[in-house]
Amino acid sequence: MDTSQFKLCLTTVGDKSTARQIARSLLQQKLVACVNISAKMTSLYHWDGDIAEDDEFLLLMKTSSQKVDELRDILLDLHPYDVPEFIVLNIKDGASEYLTWINSALS
């Protein structure tokens, strides 16, 4: 199986309710096969000339390369942040059964 067709996309949000809402919407639209929502974590980052600190939840979204552009567009529309994180990582390798499941979940 060609693993280059699979992607792991990342974003963060400020509360668990928003994380769940975004995850469910993306799943219903079959833009992702799975979304893992992390436990609350602390993020420190540059914003408006200062160093900001906030609690956030990380969303780990599994998808295919064919869905990334639409996923990005929909996520940016749903996201409450002015500048949402959207990072795409290539999945270099993985269990073939799991990758097959991702593929079937997206069709």
Biopython code that builds the backbone (N, CA, C, O; Angstrom):
import numpy as np
from Bio.PDB.StructureBuilder import StructureBuilder

atoms = [
    (1, "MET", "N", (0.834, -1.184, 0.000)),
    (1, "MET", "CA", (0.000, 0.000, 0.000)),
    (1, "MET", "C", (0.879, 1.247, 0.000)),
    (1, "MET", "O", (1.876, 1.313, 0.719)),
    (2, "ASP", "N", (0.505, 2.227, -0.805)),
    (2, "ASP", "CA", (1.235, 3.485, -0.902)),
    (2, "ASP", "C", (0.852, 4.372, 0.283)),
    (2, "ASP", "O", (-0.233, 4.954, 0.298)),
    (3, "THR", "N", (1.733, 4.475, 1.264)),
    (3, "THR", "CA", (1.414, 5.249, 2.465)),
    (3, "THR", "C", (1.448, 6.748, 2.222)),
    (3, "THR", "O", (0.953, 7.506, 3.056)),
    (4, "SER", "N", (2.016, 7.205, 1.106)),
    (4, "SER", "CA", (2.108, 8.646, 0.849)),
    (4, "SER", "C", (0.739, 9.286, 0.650)),
    (4, "SER", "O", (0.619, 10.510, 0.696)),
    (5, "GLN", "N", (-0.288, 8.477, 0.430)),
    (5, "GLN", "CA", (-1.629, 9.045, 0.251)),
    (5, "GLN", "C", (-2.300, 9.399, 1.575)),
    (5, "GLN", "O", (-3.377, 9.995, 1.572)),
    (6, "PHE", "N", (-1.690, 9.047, 2.701)),
    (6, "PHE", "CA", (-2.292, 9.295, 4.000)),
    (6, "PHE", "C", (-1.596, 10.445, 4.704)),
    (6, "PHE", "O", (-0.377, 10.596, 4.619)),
    (7, "LYS", "N", (-2.393, 11.263, 5.406)),
    (7, "LYS", "CA", (-1.878, 12.457, 6.071)),
    (7, "LYS", "C", (-2.379, 12.524, 7.504)),
    (7, "LYS", "O", (-3.463, 12.036, 7.824)),
    (8, "LEU", "N", (-1.577, 13.132, 8.356)),
    (8, "LEU", "CA", (-1.963, 13.460, 9.721)),
    (8, "LEU", "C", (-1.999, 14.981, 9.795)),
    (8, "LEU", "O", (-0.979, 15.638, 9.586)),
    (9, "CYS", "N", (-3.154, 15.535, 10.090)),
    (9, "CYS", "CA", (-3.322, 16.985, 10.148)),
    (9, "CYS", "C", (-3.535, 17.398, 11.601)),
    (9, "CYS", "O", (-4.180, 16.688, 12.373)),
    (10, "LEU", "N", (-2.989, 18.542, 11.958)),
    (10, "LEU", "CA", (-3.036, 19.024, 13.335)),
    (10, "LEU", "C", (-3.691, 20.388, 13.412)),
    (10, "LEU", "O", (-3.499, 21.235, 12.540)),
    (11, "THR", "N", (-4.467, 20.589, 14.467)),
    (11, "THR", "CA", (-4.970, 21.912, 14.815)),
    (11, "THR", "C", (-5.176, 21.949, 16.312)),
    (11, "THR", "O", (-5.211, 20.906, 16.966)),
    (12, "THR", "N", (-5.312, 23.142, 16.857)),
    (12, "THR", "CA", (-5.596, 23.306, 18.281)),
    (12, "THR", "C", (-6.805, 24.217, 18.443)),
    (12, "THR", "O", (-7.060, 25.089, 17.613)),
    (13, "VAL", "N", (-7.543, 23.998, 19.527)),
    (13, "VAL", "CA", (-8.676, 24.850, 19.887)),
    (13, "VAL", "C", (-8.646, 25.092, 21.393)),
    (13, "VAL", "O", (-7.936, 24.406, 22.129)),
    (14, "GLY", "N", (-9.421, 26.072, 21.839)),
    (14, "GLY", "CA", (-9.354, 26.502, 23.228)),
    (14, "GLY", "C", (-10.189, 25.715, 24.212)),
    (14, "GLY", "O", (-9.974, 25.825, 25.420)),
    (15, "ASP", "N", (-11.148, 24.913, 23.728)),
    (15, "ASP", "CA", (-11.963, 24.150, 24.682)),
    (15, "ASP", "C", (-12.407, 22.826, 24.059)),
    (15, "ASP", "O", (-12.429, 22.659, 22.839)),
    (16, "LYS", "N", (-12.755, 21.900, 24.938)),
    (16, "LYS", "CA", (-13.092, 20.545, 24.491)),
    (16, "LYS", "C", (-14.396, 20.506, 23.695)),
    (16, "LYS", "O", (-14.533, 19.706, 22.770)),
    (17, "SER", "N", (-15.334, 21.347, 24.042)),
    (17, "SER", "CA", (-16.603, 21.392, 23.323)),
    (17, "SER", "C", (-16.382, 21.774, 21.862)),
    (17, "SER", "O", (-16.958, 21.153, 20.968)),
    (18, "THR", "N", (-15.565, 22.775, 21.613)),
    (18, "THR", "CA", (-15.241, 23.183, 20.243)),
    (18, "THR", "C", (-14.506, 22.068, 19.522)),
    (18, "THR", "O", (-14.766, 21.809, 18.347)),
    (19, "ALA", "N", (-13.598, 21.411, 20.208)),
    (19, "ALA", "CA", (-12.862, 20.294, 19.609)),
    (19, "ALA", "C", (-13.825, 19.202, 19.157)),
    (19, "ALA", "O", (-13.700, 18.683, 18.047)),
    (20, "ARG", "N", (-14.772, 18.855, 20.001)),
    (20, "ARG", "CA", (-15.764, 17.822, 19.656)),
    (20, "ARG", "C", (-16.644, 18.258, 18.488)),
    (20, "ARG", "O", (-16.920, 17.465, 17.588)),
    (21, "GLN", "N", (-17.083, 19.506, 18.499)),
    (21, "GLN", "CA", (-17.935, 20.015, 17.417)),
    (21, "GLN", "C", (-17.216, 19.949, 16.080)),
    (21, "GLN", "O", (-17.782, 19.494, 15.086)),
    (22, "ILE", "N", (-15.973, 20.402, 16.056)),
    (22, "ILE", "CA", (-15.188, 20.371, 14.815)),
    (22, "ILE", "C", (-14.973, 18.927, 14.377)),
    (22, "ILE", "O", (-15.160, 18.604, 13.204)),
    (23, "ALA", "N", (-14.585, 18.061, 15.301)),
    (23, "ALA", "CA", (-14.339, 16.650, 14.972)),
    (23, "ALA", "C", (-15.580, 16.003, 14.373)),
    (23, "ALA", "O", (-15.496, 15.340, 13.339)),
    (24, "ARG", "N", (-16.719, 16.189, 15.007)),
    (24, "ARG", "CA", (-17.961, 15.580, 14.504)),
    (24, "ARG", "C", (-18.326, 16.102, 13.116)),
    (24, "ARG", "O", (-18.744, 15.332, 12.251)),
    (25, "SER", "N", (-18.172, 17.391, 12.907)),
    (25, "SER", "CA", (-18.490, 17.969, 11.596)),
    (25, "SER", "C", (-17.591, 17.387, 10.512)),
    (25, "SER", "O", (-18.070, 17.026, 9.437)),
    (26, "LEU", "N", (-16.301, 17.293, 10.786)),
    (26, "LEU", "CA", (-15.363, 16.748, 9.800)),
    (26, "LEU", "C", (-15.632, 15.275, 9.530)),
    (26, "LEU", "O", (-15.518, 14.820, 8.392)),
    (27, "LEU", "N", (-15.988, 14.529, 10.570)),
    (27, "LEU", "CA", (-16.332, 13.114, 10.402)),
    (27, "LEU", "C", (-17.616, 12.953, 9.586)),
    (27, "LEU", "O", (-17.678, 12.108, 8.693)),
    (28, "GLN", "N", (-18.629, 13.749, 9.883)),
    (28, "GLN", "CA", (-19.895, 13.663, 9.154)),
    (28, "GLN", "C", (-19.709, 13.957, 7.662)),
    (28, "GLN", "O", (-20.410, 13.398, 6.819)),
    (29, "GLN", "N", (-18.761, 14.838, 7.350)),
    (29, "GLN", "CA", (-18.493, 15.194, 5.956)),
    (29, "GLN", "C", (-17.496, 14.243, 5.288)),
    (29, "GLN", "O", (-17.129, 14.427, 4.127)),
    (30, "LYS", "N", (-17.063, 13.224, 6.039)),
    (30, "LYS", "CA", (-16.088, 12.231, 5.563)),
    (30, "LYS", "C", (-14.792, 12.870, 5.060)),
    (30, "LYS", "O", (-14.198, 12.418, 4.081)),
    (31, "LEU", "N", (-14.369, 13.933, 5.753)),
    (31, "LEU", "CA", (-13.096, 14.577, 5.448)),
    (31, "LEU", "C", (-11.960, 13.958, 6.256)),
    (31, "LEU", "O", (-10.788, 14.109, 5.911)),
    (32, "VAL", "N", (-12.313, 13.268, 7.325)),
    (32, "VAL", "CA", (-11.352, 12.583, 8.185)),
    (32, "VAL", "C", (-11.915, 11.211, 8.537)),
    (32, "VAL", "O", (-13.129, 11.012, 8.577)),
    (33, "ALA", "N", (-11.014, 10.277, 8.789)),
    (33, "ALA", "CA", (-11.433, 8.945, 9.234)),
    (33, "ALA", "C", (-11.505, 8.886, 10.757)),
    (33, "ALA", "O", (-12.285, 8.120, 11.324)),
    (34, "CYS", "N", (-10.688, 9.699, 11.407)),
    (34, "CYS", "CA", (-10.574, 9.659, 12.865)),
    (34, "CYS", "C", (-10.007, 10.990, 13.342)),
    (34, "CYS", "O", (-9.158, 11.590, 12.682)),
    (35, "VAL", "N", (-10.487, 11.439, 14.493)),
    (35, "VAL", "CA", (-9.907, 12.613, 15.149)),
    (35, "VAL", "C", (-9.641, 12.244, 16.597)),
    (35, "VAL", "O", (-10.558, 11.861, 17.323)),
    (36, "ASN", "N", (-8.403, 12.356, 17.014)),
    (36, "ASN", "CA", (-8.051, 12.192, 18.425)),
    (36, "ASN", "C", (-7.989, 13.588, 19.035)),
    (36, "ASN", "O", (-7.393, 14.500, 18.462)),
    (37, "ILE", "N", (-8.609, 13.743, 20.198)),
    (37, "ILE", "CA", (-8.579, 15.012, 20.917)),
    (37, "ILE", "C", (-7.740, 14.799, 22.170)),
    (37, "ILE", "O", (-8.056, 13.958, 23.011)),
    (38, "SER", "N", (-6.677, 15.566, 22.278)),
    (38, "SER", "CA", (-5.768, 15.411, 23.419)),
    (38, "SER", "C", (-6.402, 15.933, 24.697)),
    (38, "SER", "O", (-7.410, 16.640, 24.679)),
    (39, "ALA", "N", (-5.782, 15.563, 25.797)),
    (39, "ALA", "CA", (-6.126, 16.179, 27.069)),
    (39, "ALA", "C", (-5.676, 17.638, 27.021)),
    (39, "ALA", "O", (-4.862, 18.020, 26.180)),
    (40, "LYS", "N", (-6.204, 18.428, 27.912)),
    (40, "LYS", "CA", (-5.833, 19.845, 27.939)),
    (40, "LYS", "C", (-4.318, 19.974, 28.099)),
    (40, "LYS", "O", (-3.693, 19.282, 28.902)),
    (41, "MET", "N", (-3.759, 20.875, 27.316)),
    (41, "MET", "CA", (-2.328, 21.145, 27.388)),
    (41, "MET", "C", (-2.129, 22.656, 27.421)),
    (41, "MET", "O", (-3.054, 23.414, 27.132)),
    (42, "THR", "N", (-0.940, 23.086, 27.769)),
    (42, "THR", "CA", (-0.622, 24.503, 27.796)),
    (42, "THR", "C", (0.203, 24.846, 26.569)),
    (42, "THR", "O", (1.193, 24.181, 26.265)),
    (43, "SER", "N", (-0.213, 25.890, 25.869)),
    (43, "SER", "CA", (0.515, 26.376, 24.696)),
    (43, "SER", "C", (1.066, 27.759, 24.996)),
    (43, "SER", "O", (0.362, 28.624, 25.517)),
    (44, "LEU", "N", (2.318, 27.953, 24.664)),
    (44, "LEU", "CA", (2.953, 29.265, 24.747)),
    (44, "LEU", "C", (3.359, 29.649, 23.333)),
    (44, "LEU", "O", (3.916, 28.827, 22.604)),
    (45, "TYR", "N", (3.084, 30.894, 22.934)),
    (45, "TYR", "CA", (3.311, 31.286, 21.551)),
    (45, "TYR", "C", (3.428, 32.806, 21.440)),
    (45, "TYR", "O", (2.994, 33.546, 22.323)),
    (46, "HIS", "N", (4.019, 33.248, 20.343)),
    (46, "HIS", "CA", (4.109, 34.671, 20.045)),
    (46, "HIS", "C", (2.774, 35.149, 19.498)),
    (46, "HIS", "O", (2.208, 34.524, 18.601)),
    (47, "TRP", "N", (2.260, 36.272, 20.042)),
    (47, "TRP", "CA", (1.010, 36.842, 19.524)),
    (47, "TRP", "C", (0.979, 38.336, 19.841)),
    (47, "TRP", "O", (1.124, 38.737, 20.996)),
    (48, "ASP", "N", (0.790, 39.143, 18.823)),
    (48, "ASP", "CA", (0.697, 40.602, 18.967)),
    (48, "ASP", "C", (1.882, 41.189, 19.732)),
    (48, "ASP", "O", (1.711, 42.073, 20.572)),
    (49, "GLY", "N", (3.083, 40.691, 19.437)),
    (49, "GLY", "CA", (4.288, 41.244, 20.042)),
    (49, "GLY", "C", (4.581, 40.767, 21.448)),
    (49, "GLY", "O", (5.556, 41.210, 22.055)),
    (50, "ASP", "N", (3.772, 39.885, 21.974)),
    (50, "ASP", "CA", (3.966, 39.359, 23.321)),
    (50, "ASP", "C", (4.071, 37.835, 23.266)),
    (50, "ASP", "O", (3.856, 37.214, 22.225)),
    (51, "ILE", "N", (4.403, 37.261, 24.400)),
    (51, "ILE", "CA", (4.339, 35.809, 24.533)),
    (51, "ILE", "C", (3.045, 35.503, 25.272)),
    (51, "ILE", "O", (2.850, 35.918, 26.415)),
    (52, "ALA", "N", (2.168, 34.772, 24.599)),
    (52, "ALA", "CA", (0.867, 34.406, 25.166)),
    (52, "ALA", "C", (0.929, 32.991, 25.724)),
    (52, "ALA", "O", (1.759, 32.181, 25.313)),
    (53, "GLU", "N", (0.044, 32.711, 26.661)),
    (53, "GLU", "CA", (-0.059, 31.371, 27.254)),
    (53, "GLU", "C", (-1.537, 31.034, 27.431)),
    (53, "GLU", "O", (-2.289, 31.776, 28.063)),
    (54, "ASP", "N", (-1.936, 29.895, 26.859)),
    (54, "ASP", "CA", (-3.331, 29.465, 26.942)),
    (54, "ASP", "C", (-3.417, 27.957, 27.062)),
    (54, "ASP", "O", (-2.504, 27.234, 26.661)),
    (55, "ASP", "N", (-4.527, 27.490, 27.619)),
    (55, "ASP", "CA", (-4.846, 26.072, 27.590)),
    (55, "ASP", "C", (-5.499, 25.762, 26.248)),
    (55, "ASP", "O", (-6.333, 26.527, 25.765)),
    (56, "GLU", "N", (-5.118, 24.640, 25.652)),
    (56, "GLU", "CA", (-5.668, 24.239, 24.371)),
    (56, "GLU", "C", (-5.830, 22.727, 24.323)),
    (56, "GLU", "O", (-5.307, 21.992, 25.160)),
    (57, "PHE", "N", (-6.573, 22.291, 23.311)),
    (57, "PHE", "CA", (-6.745, 20.885, 22.998)),
    (57, "PHE", "C", (-6.221, 20.663, 21.583)),
    (57, "PHE", "O", (-6.538, 21.428, 20.672)),
    (58, "LEU", "N", (-5.430, 19.630, 21.405)),
    (58, "LEU", "CA", (-4.856, 19.290, 20.102)),
    (58, "LEU", "C", (-5.754, 18.273, 19.414)),
    (58, "LEU", "O", (-6.150, 17.277, 20.019)),
    (59, "LEU", "N", (-6.074, 18.522, 18.154)),
    (59, "LEU", "CA", (-6.812, 17.575, 17.332)),
    (59, "LEU", "C", (-5.849, 16.939, 16.348)),
    (59, "LEU", "O", (-5.181, 17.636, 15.584)),
    (60, "LEU", "N", (-5.777, 15.605, 16.365)),
    (60, "LEU", "CA", (-4.966, 14.828, 15.440)),
    (60, "LEU", "C", (-5.938, 14.175, 14.453)),
    (60, "LEU", "O", (-6.713, 13.294, 14.824)),
    (61, "MET", "N", (-5.887, 14.613, 13.212)),
    (61, "MET", "CA", (-6.879, 14.201, 12.214)),
    (61, "MET", "C", (-6.224, 13.335, 11.146)),
    (61, "MET", "O", (-5.248, 13.744, 10.516)),
    (62, "LYS", "N", (-6.770, 12.127, 10.944)),
    (62, "LYS", "CA", (-6.232, 11.220, 9.932)),
    (62, "LYS", "C", (-7.080, 11.320, 8.681)),
    (62, "LYS", "O", (-8.306, 11.214, 8.736)),
    (63, "THR", "N", (-6.413, 11.528, 7.543)),
    (63, "THR", "CA", (-7.120, 11.709, 6.283)),
    (63, "THR", "C", (-6.246, 11.248, 5.125)),
    (63, "THR", "O", (-5.181, 10.662, 5.320)),
    (64, "SER", "N", (-6.720, 11.525, 3.920)),
    (64, "SER", "CA", (-5.949, 11.189, 2.718)),
    (64, "SER", "C", (-5.520, 12.474, 2.027)),
    (64, "SER", "O", (-6.092, 13.539, 2.261)),
    (65, "SER", "N", (-4.519, 12.365, 1.181)),
    (65, "SER", "CA", (-4.027, 13.544, 0.466)),
    (65, "SER", "C", (-5.116, 14.154, -0.407)),
    (65, "SER", "O", (-5.113, 15.362, -0.641)),
    (66, "GLN", "N", (-6.053, 13.330, -0.896)),
    (66, "GLN", "CA", (-7.129, 13.831, -1.744)),
    (66, "GLN", "C", (-8.112, 14.717, -0.969)),
    (66, "GLN", "O", (-8.818, 15.527, -1.571)),
    (67, "LYS", "N", (-8.162, 14.572, 0.349)),
    (67, "LYS", "CA", (-9.124, 15.319, 1.174)),
    (67, "LYS", "C", (-8.511, 16.552, 1.848)),
    (67, "LYS", "O", (-9.240, 17.352, 2.434)),
    (68, "VAL", "N", (-7.194, 16.719, 1.776)),
    (68, "VAL", "CA", (-6.523, 17.759, 2.559)),
    (68, "VAL", "C", (-7.006, 19.162, 2.207)),
    (68, "VAL", "O", (-7.275, 19.951, 3.113)),
    (69, "ASP", "N", (-7.122, 19.495, 0.946)),
    (69, "ASP", "CA", (-7.524, 20.858, 0.568)),
    (69, "ASP", "C", (-8.926, 21.187, 1.073)),
    (69, "ASP", "O", (-9.158, 22.263, 1.623)),
    (70, "GLU", "N", (-9.858, 20.254, 0.885)),
    (70, "GLU", "CA", (-11.221, 20.487, 1.359)),
    (70, "GLU", "C", (-11.258, 20.521, 2.885)),
    (70, "GLU", "O", (-11.967, 21.337, 3.474)),
    (71, "LEU", "N", (-10.498, 19.639, 3.517)),
    (71, "LEU", "CA", (-10.405, 19.640, 4.979)),
    (71, "LEU", "C", (-9.920, 20.997, 5.475)),
    (71, "LEU", "O", (-10.501, 21.561, 6.401)),
    (72, "ARG", "N", (-8.865, 21.523, 4.869)),
    (72, "ARG", "CA", (-8.312, 22.831, 5.252)),
    (72, "ARG", "C", (-9.394, 23.911, 5.126)),
    (72, "ARG", "O", (-9.597, 24.696, 6.052)),
    (73, "ASP", "N", (-10.082, 23.949, 3.989)),
    (73, "ASP", "CA", (-11.091, 24.988, 3.763)),
    (73, "ASP", "C", (-12.216, 24.916, 4.793)),
    (73, "ASP", "O", (-12.610, 25.936, 5.360)),
    (74, "ILE", "N", (-12.728, 23.723, 5.032)),
    (74, "ILE", "CA", (-13.834, 23.555, 5.986)),
    (74, "ILE", "C", (-13.365, 23.857, 7.407)),
    (74, "ILE", "O", (-14.060, 24.537, 8.162)),
    (75, "LEU", "N", (-12.188, 23.353, 7.768)),
    (75, "LEU", "CA", (-11.671, 23.590, 9.113)),
    (75, "LEU", "C", (-11.490, 25.084, 9.367)),
    (75, "LEU", "O", (-11.853, 25.575, 10.436)),
    (76, "LEU", "N", (-10.942, 25.801, 8.415)),
    (76, "LEU", "CA", (-10.729, 27.233, 8.601)),
    (76, "LEU", "C", (-12.060, 27.978, 8.737)),
    (76, "LEU", "O", (-12.133, 28.988, 9.437)),
    (77, "ASP", "N", (-13.109, 27.487, 8.074)),
    (77, "ASP", "CA", (-14.440, 28.085, 8.231)),
    (77, "ASP", "C", (-15.032, 27.793, 9.613)),
    (77, "ASP", "O", (-15.683, 28.654, 10.204)),
    (78, "LEU", "N", (-14.807, 26.587, 10.125)),
    (78, "LEU", "CA", (-15.372, 26.181, 11.413)),
    (78, "LEU", "C", (-14.597, 26.741, 12.608)),
    (78, "LEU", "O", (-15.160, 26.905, 13.690)),
    (79, "HIS", "N", (-13.335, 27.029, 12.418)),
    (79, "HIS", "CA", (-12.419, 27.326, 13.518)),
    (79, "HIS", "C", (-12.661, 28.714, 14.107)),
    (79, "HIS", "O", (-12.830, 29.676, 13.358)),
    (80, "PRO", "N", (-12.680, 28.832, 15.431)),
    (80, "PRO", "CA", (-12.930, 30.135, 16.056)),
    (80, "PRO", "C", (-11.713, 31.069, 16.112)),
    (80, "PRO", "O", (-11.881, 32.259, 16.375)),
    (81, "TYR", "N", (-10.505, 30.570, 15.875)),
    (81, "TYR", "CA", (-9.311, 31.413, 15.996)),
    (81, "TYR", "C", (-9.158, 32.325, 14.780)),
    (81, "TYR", "O", (-9.604, 31.994, 13.682)),
    (82, "ASP", "N", (-8.520, 33.479, 14.994)),
    (82, "ASP", "CA", (-8.191, 34.388, 13.884)),
    (82, "ASP", "C", (-7.184, 33.744, 12.944)),
    (82, "ASP", "O", (-7.284, 33.883, 11.725)),
    (83, "VAL", "N", (-6.215, 33.040, 13.515)),
    (83, "VAL", "CA", (-5.171, 32.367, 12.737)),
    (83, "VAL", "C", (-5.070, 30.926, 13.224)),
    (83, "VAL", "O", (-4.220, 30.612, 14.057)),
    (84, "PRO", "N", (-5.935, 30.043, 12.707)),
    (84, "PRO", "CA", (-5.910, 28.655, 13.162)),
    (84, "PRO", "C", (-4.659, 27.912, 12.703)),
    (84, "PRO", "O", (-4.152, 28.120, 11.600)),
    (85, "GLU", "N", (-4.188, 27.052, 13.571)),
    (85, "GLU", "CA", (-3.120, 26.122, 13.187)),
    (85, "GLU", "C", (-3.704, 25.092, 12.221)),
    (85, "GLU", "O", (-4.773, 24.532, 12.464)),
    (86, "PHE", "N", (-2.995, 24.853, 11.135)),
    (86, "PHE", "CA", (-3.328, 23.727, 10.259)),
    (86, "PHE", "C", (-2.016, 23.233, 9.682)),
    (86, "PHE", "O", (-1.441, 23.852, 8.787)),
    (87, "ILE", "N", (-1.554, 22.111, 10.205)),
    (87, "ILE", "CA", (-0.286, 21.521, 9.789)),
    (87, "ILE", "C", (-0.577, 20.136, 9.242)),
    (87, "ILE", "O", (-1.349, 19.373, 9.823)),
    (88, "VAL", "N", (0.049, 19.820, 8.120)),
    (88, "VAL", "CA", (-0.149, 18.526, 7.469)),
    (88, "VAL", "C", (1.167, 17.768, 7.498)),
    (88, "VAL", "O", (2.196, 18.272, 7.048)),
    (89, "LEU", "N", (1.128, 16.548, 8.033)),
    (89, "LEU", "CA", (2.296, 15.685, 8.093)),
    (89, "LEU", "C", (2.062, 14.458, 7.226)),
    (89, "LEU", "O", (0.965, 13.899, 7.212)),
    (90, "ASN", "N", (3.076, 14.048, 6.517)),
    (90, "ASN", "CA", (2.996, 12.820, 5.742)),
    (90, "ASN", "C", (3.073, 11.616, 6.673)),
    (90, "ASN", "O", (3.863, 11.603, 7.618)),
    (91, "ILE", "N", (2.264, 10.624, 6.408)),
    (91, "ILE", "CA", (2.371, 9.358, 7.122)),
    (91, "ILE", "C", (3.295, 8.486, 6.295)),
    (91, "ILE", "O", (2.935, 8.028, 5.210)),
    (92, "LYS", "N", (4.485, 8.263, 6.819)),
    (92, "LYS", "CA", (5.503, 7.530, 6.072)),
    (92, "LYS", "C", (5.262, 6.030, 6.090)),
    (92, "LYS", "O", (5.563, 5.333, 5.121)),
    (93, "ASP", "N", (4.719, 5.535, 7.195)),
    (93, "ASP", "CA", (4.505, 4.102, 7.337)),
    (93, "ASP", "C", (3.400, 3.885, 8.352)),
    (93, "ASP", "O", (3.084, 4.777, 9.140)),
    (94, "GLY", "N", (2.820, 2.703, 8.330)),
    (94, "GLY", "CA", (1.776, 2.379, 9.289)),
    (94, "GLY", "C", (1.270, 0.973, 9.048)),
    (94, "GLY", "O", (1.593, 0.348, 8.038)),
    (95, "ALA", "N", (0.480, 0.485, 9.975)),
    (95, "ALA", "CA", (-0.106, -0.846, 9.836)),
    (95, "ALA", "C", (-1.037, -0.846, 8.629)),
    (95, "ALA", "O", (-1.918, 0.007, 8.521)),
    (96, "SER", "N", (-0.848, -1.785, 7.736)),
    (96, "SER", "CA", (-1.629, -1.800, 6.503)),
    (96, "SER", "C", (-3.125, -1.923, 6.783)),
    (96, "SER", "O", (-3.936, -1.346, 6.059)),
    (97, "GLU", "N", (-3.496, -2.663, 7.818)),
    (97, "GLU", "CA", (-4.914, -2.794, 8.162)),
    (97, "GLU", "C", (-5.510, -1.447, 8.574)),
    (97, "GLU", "O", (-6.641, -1.120, 8.217)),
    (98, "TYR", "N", (-4.731, -0.676, 9.329)),
    (98, "TYR", "CA", (-5.204, 0.641, 9.774)),
    (98, "TYR", "C", (-5.311, 1.594, 8.597)),
    (98, "TYR", "O", (-6.290, 2.332, 8.489)),
    (99, "LEU", "N", (-4.324, 1.592, 7.716)),
    (99, "LEU", "CA", (-4.354, 2.474, 6.553)),
    (99, "LEU", "C", (-5.497, 2.087, 5.604)),
    (99, "LEU", "O", (-6.125, 2.958, 5.001)),
    (100, "THR", "N", (-5.760, 0.806, 5.476)),
    (100, "THR", "CA", (-6.898, 0.350, 4.679)),
    (100, "THR", "C", (-8.193, 0.849, 5.304)),
    (100, "THR", "O", (-9.105, 1.271, 4.593)),
    (101, "TRP", "N", (-8.279, 0.801, 6.629)),
    (101, "TRP", "CA", (-9.463, 1.306, 7.318)),
    (101, "TRP", "C", (-9.646, 2.807, 7.075)),
    (101, "TRP", "O", (-10.764, 3.249, 6.809)),
    (102, "ILE", "N", (-8.572, 3.599, 7.160)),
    (102, "ILE", "CA", (-8.679, 5.026, 6.863)),
    (102, "ILE", "C", (-9.280, 5.226, 5.477)),
    (102, "ILE", "O", (-10.218, 6.000, 5.293)),
    (103, "ASN", "N", (-8.720, 4.514, 4.515)),
    (103, "ASN", "CA", (-9.172, 4.641, 3.137)),
    (103, "ASN", "C", (-10.659, 4.305, 3.016)),
    (103, "ASN", "O", (-11.397, 5.024, 2.343)),
    (104, "SER", "N", (-11.100, 3.238, 3.647)),
    (104, "SER", "CA", (-12.508, 2.842, 3.537)),
    (104, "SER", "C", (-13.425, 3.804, 4.289)),
    (104, "SER", "O", (-14.554, 4.039, 3.859)),
    (105, "ALA", "N", (-12.960, 4.357, 5.397)),
    (105, "ALA", "CA", (-13.768, 5.303, 6.173)),
    (105, "ALA", "C", (-14.009, 6.605, 5.420)),
    (105, "ALA", "O", (-14.998, 7.293, 5.671)),
    (106, "LEU", "N", (-13.124, 6.941, 4.514)),
    (106, "LEU", "CA", (-13.241, 8.200, 3.763)),
    (106, "LEU", "C", (-14.058, 8.066, 2.490)),
    (106, "LEU", "O", (-14.339, 9.061, 1.821)),
    (107, "SER", "N", (-14.447, 6.822, 2.150)),
    (107, "SER", "CA", (-15.205, 6.655, 0.891)),
    (107, "SER", "C", (-16.678, 6.498, 1.135)),
    (107, "SER", "O", (-17.448, 6.348, 0.186)),
]
sb = StructureBuilder()
sb.init_structure("model")
sb.init_model(0)
sb.init_chain("A")
sb.init_seg("    ")
for serial, (resi, resn, name, xyz) in enumerate(atoms, 1):
    if name == "N":
        sb.init_residue(resn, " ", resi, " ")
    sb.init_atom(name, np.array(xyz, "f"), 0.0, 1.0, " ", f" {name:<3s}", serial, name[0])
structure = sb.get_structure()
